[in-house]
C-alpha cells in the first residue's frame, strides 16, 4: 500500500452502496437514499437518476462491455445518454452478468437468462437469487437460504442449506467465499460444505475477487482474506471506514463507503 496515494473525495451525498469505474476513470456510484451519481475524472459530481422510478433502491451497479446497468428494486435499467432506460425486467434484481454467451440476471424469483431474445428461467423459481459466480466447470448461486452449485460436466445440482441468505460470492484458487445477510463470512471447508464465521464486532457487507484474492467489505473497513497458522484471517487494507463495495482501474482501488463518500488508494 502507498498511503500518500490515498484520496478522500468529500462528495455529496457521503453514503454510497455501490461503485463502478469506467474506462475514462469516471465513476458511477449509487447512494443509499439519493439515487445515482456520476463523477468525472476531474472530480465533478452530478446527479444521474433521470429515468429511474421514484423511491427506487439500487441493489448493484454493473458494467458490461462498456455499458452501465443498475439492478434495482424496480427492475433492471441500462444507462443511455445520461438517462436510465428500462431493460425488460420489472421484478427486483440483484446481479447482472454476461457468461457462457448468455446474459444472466439474479432476481426475486430465480436466476433467469436471455436466449434468442426472450428471458427464460435458468434455476430456482420462487427463490431469491442475490448473486452468482461462474467458473470453467461450476455455476455457484447465492440464495436466500444458502448456496447452490451446478456441475456442467455431470449436469448435476447440489444445494447447501445454510439457514442464512447469501448476498455475494467470490472465489480464490481453492476456496469459495460468501457474505451472509446478517454480516457473516461464509467459507467453503474443503469437505463438501461451508462454515459460517462471525468475526467479533465486524459486519460483512460483501466479498469480491481480484487477481485470485478475495476482498471483504465490512463496517470496520476493507480486508483481504487470508490464512495465518491455518486459520481464516482478515488482513486490513483500509481500516476505520465502513466499505460497502469496491472496484478497480488498473492498480487503483475504489471504495464505496457508508460515511466517507468514495475513496481510492493505490494497491
N, C-alpha and C positions, 0 to 999 in steps of 0.2 A: 504494500500500500504506500501511496505517496500523499501524506497529509496535506502538503501545500497545494495539491491539485483539487482539494475539496472546495466546492462552491455551494452556497445555500441561496437559492432564489427565493426572495421574500415575495411570494406570489399571493394573489387573492383569487379564490379562497385558498386556505392553507391545508384543507382536509381532502386528500386525494386517495382514491381506492384502486386506480389502475393507470398505467402509463405505457405509451409506445413511442419509440424513437423512429422517425422516418429517415429516408436516405439522405435528405438535405440537413439532417441534425435538428430539424424542428420537432416539437413534441405534441402529441395528443394525449390529454390527461382527463380522467373522469373524476369529478369531485363527488363527495358523498351526498350533498344536498343542493348543489347549484349547477348541475348539468356538466357539459363537456367544454374543455378549453383547449386552445391552440397556443403554443409558444414558438415564436420564430427563433432562428439561430441567433438573432441579435438580442433575444431576451424579452421581446414584447409579447404580452399576453392579450388574447382576445377570446370572447365567448364564441362557442361553436356548437350551439344546441338547436339551431333552426332546423325544423323538420321532425324533431322528436316530440311525441305526445307529452302533455303536461304530467307532472308527477311520475316521470319515468326514472327508474333506478337502473343505472348502468352496472351490470354484473362483471363484465370483462371487455376490454378492448383487444382487437386483434388486427394484424396487418398481413395480408395475403397478396403476394405479387404486387406490392406497392399500393394496394387498395386497403382502406381502413374500414373496419367493421365494428359495430357495437352490439354486444349481446346484452339485451335489456329485459326488464320485467314486462315490457310491452311487445317483445319480439326481436327479430334481427333487423338491423339497419346498416346501410353502407353509406359512406361519405362520398358525395359527388359535387364538386364545385362549391365547397363550403356549406353544403346542405345535406342533411341526412335523408336518405330515401328508404322506404320500406322494402325489405328484401324477402318477401314471400312467406315469412314465418311470423305468425301472430302470437304464439304462445311464449311464455317466458323461456329464455335460453341462457346458457351459461358458458359455452365454449364453441368455437368455430375453427375448423382446420380443413386443409386440403391434404388428403392422404390416399395412397393406393389409387390415384387418378380419380377419386371421388371427393365431393365436398360433404363433410360430416358436421352435424350440429348437435350439441348436448342440450336437451330440452327438459321441460317439466314432465313430459310424457315420453321418455325414452330417448335413445340415440337414433337420429334419422340421417339419411344421406340422399344426395341428389344423383339420379341416374336417368339419362335420356330426357332431361328437362323436368322431371317430376320428383317430388320428395317422397321417399319411402322409408318405412320403419326398418331399422337395422337390428335393434335389440332392446329389450326391457320396456315394452309398452306399459304405461301406467306407473312407471317408476321414475323418480327424479334422477337425471344424469347430470352431474356437476362438471365433470372433466373426463378426458380420455387421452390415452397415450399409445402410440404405435411404435413397435419395434419390428425388425425384419420377420420375426416368427409370431409375435403375440400382439393382441389388442387388449389393453387394460382399460377398464371403465370404472370411474369413481361414482358410486351410487349413494342414495340417501340412507342405505343400511349396510354399506360395506364396499367391497371391491370385487369385480368380475374379471375373468381372463378368458380370452378366446385364442385357441391354438390353431393357426392357419394350416399347419401341416397335417394335423389329425382331425380338423373340423370339430373340435370339442370345446365345450364351455366348462368353466369351474367358477363357482361363486363362493366368496368368503364373507359370511355374516359377521359383522364386527359390532353391531348394536350402536353404531355411530355413523353419521353421514360423513363421507369423504369428499372434501371440496376441491382438492387439487392433487395432481400427481406429478412425480418427477422420477428420474432413474439415474443411477450410477451403473458402472460396469457390471456389478454383481448384486445390486440392491434396488428394490422398488420402494419409493417413499411417498407418503401422502400426508395431507393435513386434515385433521378432524374438525367437525363443526363446533366442537367445544374447546378447541385450542390444543388438541393432542397432536403429537407426531406419530405417524403410523409407518412402521418399517417392516419389510419382509424379513423373516427369520432364517431363511435358507433351508427350512424344513417343510416347505409347502404351506406355510401360514404367515401370519402377521402378528407383530407385537404393537401394542398401543403404549406410547411413552408420554408421560407428562413431566416436563421439567418444572421444578418448583417455581411458581410465580411468573412463568412465561406462557403467553398465549400465542400459538402458531396461527398466523393468518393464511399463509400459502407456502408452497415449495416450487422451485424452478430448477431446471438443469442448464448448465453452461460448461462446455469443454469437459464433459464427464464428471463434473462436480455438481452436487446438489446444494442449493442455497435455500435458507429457511428465513422467511419473513415473519417477524414477531413483534409484539408490543414493546419489547425491550431492545429492538434493533435488528440488524441483519447479521445472519450467521452462515457459516459454511459447515455442512455436515461432515463429520469425520469420526475416526476411532482413536481412542487413547487407552492403551493397556487392555485392548479387547472390548472396550465399552463404547457405545454410541456417545459421541461428544459434539457439542456445538462450539465452533471456533468463531470468535467475534470478528466481523468485518466492519460494521458501523454500529456502535453502541449508543444507547441513550435516546433514541428516537423511534417511535413506532413505525415500522416499514410494512406496507401492505402489498406492494407489487414492485417488480424490478424489470428492467430491460437493458440491453447493451447496444452500443455503437462502437465497434472495434474494441478497444480496451477501456472505454469509458462506461462506467456503470451508473445507471439512472435509477433512482428510488422514489416511489410514491409514498408519502408519509401522511399520518393522520393529523399532524400538528405543525409540521415544518415545511409544507409545500412539496416541491420536487427538488431533490438533492442529487448531486452527482459527485463521483470521485473516480479517479483513475486506478485501475487494478493492474 
